Amino acid sequence: MNAVELSSRKCEACHSGMGKLSADQVAEYLRAVPGWEEKDGIITKTFAFKNYYETMAFVNAIAWIAHREDHHPDLEVHYNRCKVSYNTHAVGGLTDNDFICAAKVEQLANS
């Protein structure tokens, strides 16, 4: 699996019956989204920008992705950076949805 394949997928509706990913699956998915790190069932990456305007444009674009996928990140917004974190609260860990959205954010950041 690579970032292009992941970003072309659509998130599934979250529910408590979804299975969370195994450690091996998480490791495989992390290879597809460079720079993302996993800790305690959460994946994160910090993106740097030149100024507040670029940071906010990025944040607004992520909001659109979250709306379209119905899967929402936690964001830490600063003047020239934004930390993006994903996990699936319904399962208490990581699912495909987290990596699908991370890949979409990567695609956004690299466009």
KATA-V81332 format. One record per run of one state. SS is the DSSP state (hx for helix, st for strand, lp for the rest). FROM is the first residue (numbers start at 1). LEN is the number of residues. If there is no record, write none. Layout:
# KATA-V81332
SS/FROM/LEN + SS/FROM/LEN
This chain:
# KATA-V81332
lp/1/2 + hx/3/5 + lp/8/15 + hx/23/10 + lp/33/4 + st/37/3 + lp/40/2 + st/42/7 + lp/49/3 + hx/52/18 + lp/70/4 + st/74/5 + lp/79/2 + st/81/6 + lp/87/1 + st/88/1 + lp/89/4 + st/93/1 + lp/94/2 + hx/96/14 + lp/110/2
